[in-house]
Amino acid sequence: MSNAFIKNLPPAFLLILFAGSYFIYVYYFSLTGITSLHHRLPFLVVINLLAIMLLWSFLATMCSSVGKVPMEYKFSRDQHVVLIHVRSDDDKDDILERFCKGKDLLLETCTSTGSIRYCCICMHIKPDRTHHCSTCKICYLRMDHHCFWLNNCIGFYNYKSFILLIFYTFLYCFFYASTSLRHVTISVLDSSKRVKSGNCIGFRFGAALLLGIATFGFLCYHLYLTGRNETTLENLYPPSFVEEDSTFDLGVLQNFLEVFSGQWYFWFLPVFSSRGSGHAFLVEKK
């Protein structure tokens, strides 16, 4: 089997799991378990709305571009060869500094030793908050992490849709579990009133409950990172700034708007609306 096929198995598994849970809820719970059309309609409307938003966020996060480094940061092959053959670290720093000055590249972060961050694999200077993904074999702007389940990195252009994916997954699981709880309780306590395919609903109820708890914790973590204007990598490995006491934290509201921005109704749609270019960021003094 090809490597691409294997990497796409996790997102395919998630889509199959989602389709199965959706079918069980719509057919066995809403259409079969609830006989009254008047009572059935609200459940169908909400579950379909949440399913659409969840699927839209999933595809937007998985299929969108993460954000590649602009050409002005790239070295030519000849320049790269010269750089890697320089033995002195000071000489390497001089070459990188001259390159940045020639291209008017403003960098706020550096390595832990104070040098300009450079990727020898991609042959370019790393803009602020850019990292090289060892799985994708490429540098991405404002990289957060590589998501195994989506077979894609999470970065500048899809971080908003990623947060919305977690958000709508939590709402879908919460609604799924809370509305089917009564039928699961009836199936367990009174076998004479057991709804059709109650075992399927019960299994999906348990799965939705566990996934809902997990995604709630994950959502809280990423909202915490958004409020601090941090990525997962920056939270684990704090960046080194050229000027001491600098930070990307602009305050909770401005940090939120950096990711979501736009009109408020765009906040809930998995379409790109983040501020900035992805390679230059505002910095505040602590």
DAGIDA-V844786 format. One record per backbone hydrogen bond with DSSP energy under -1.0 kcal/mol. NH is the residue of the N-H (numbers start at 1). CO is the residue of the C=O. Records with the same first field share a line. If there is no record, write none. Layout:
NH=CO + CO
//
This chain:
6=2
7=3
8=4
9=6
12=8
13=9
14=10
15=11
16=12
17=13
18=14
19=15
20=16
21=17
22=18
23=19
24=20
25=21
26=22
27=23
29=24
30=25
31=26
32=27
40=36
41=37
44=40
45=41
46=42
47=43
48=44
49=45
50=46
51=47
52=48
53=49
54=50
55=51
56=52
57=53
58=54
59=55
60=56
61=57
62=58
63=59
64=60
73=70
74=71
75=123
80=76
81=77
82=78
83=79
84=80
85=81
86=83
92=88
93=89
94=90
95=91
96=92
97=93
98=94
99=95
100=96
101=97
102=98
103=99
105=100
110=240
111=115
114=111
119=124
123=119
124=119
125=73
126=117
130=127
131=140
133=138
137=133
140=131
141=67
143=129
144=154
145=154
147=152
152=147
154=145
156=141
157=66
159=155
162=158
163=159
164=160
165=161
166=162
167=163
168=164
169=165
170=166
171=167
172=168
173=169
174=170
175=171
176=172
177=173
178=174
179=175
180=176
184=180
185=181
186=182
187=183
188=184
189=185
190=186
193=190
194=191
198=195
201=197
202=198
203=199
204=200
205=201
206=202
207=203
208=204
209=205
210=206
211=207
212=208
213=209
214=210
215=211
216=212
217=213
218=214
219=215
220=216
221=217
222=218
223=219
224=220
225=221
226=222
227=223
228=224
230=225
235=231
236=232
237=233
242=108
247=284
255=251
256=252
257=253
258=254
260=256
266=263
267=264
269=266
271=269
275=258
284=247
286=245
//
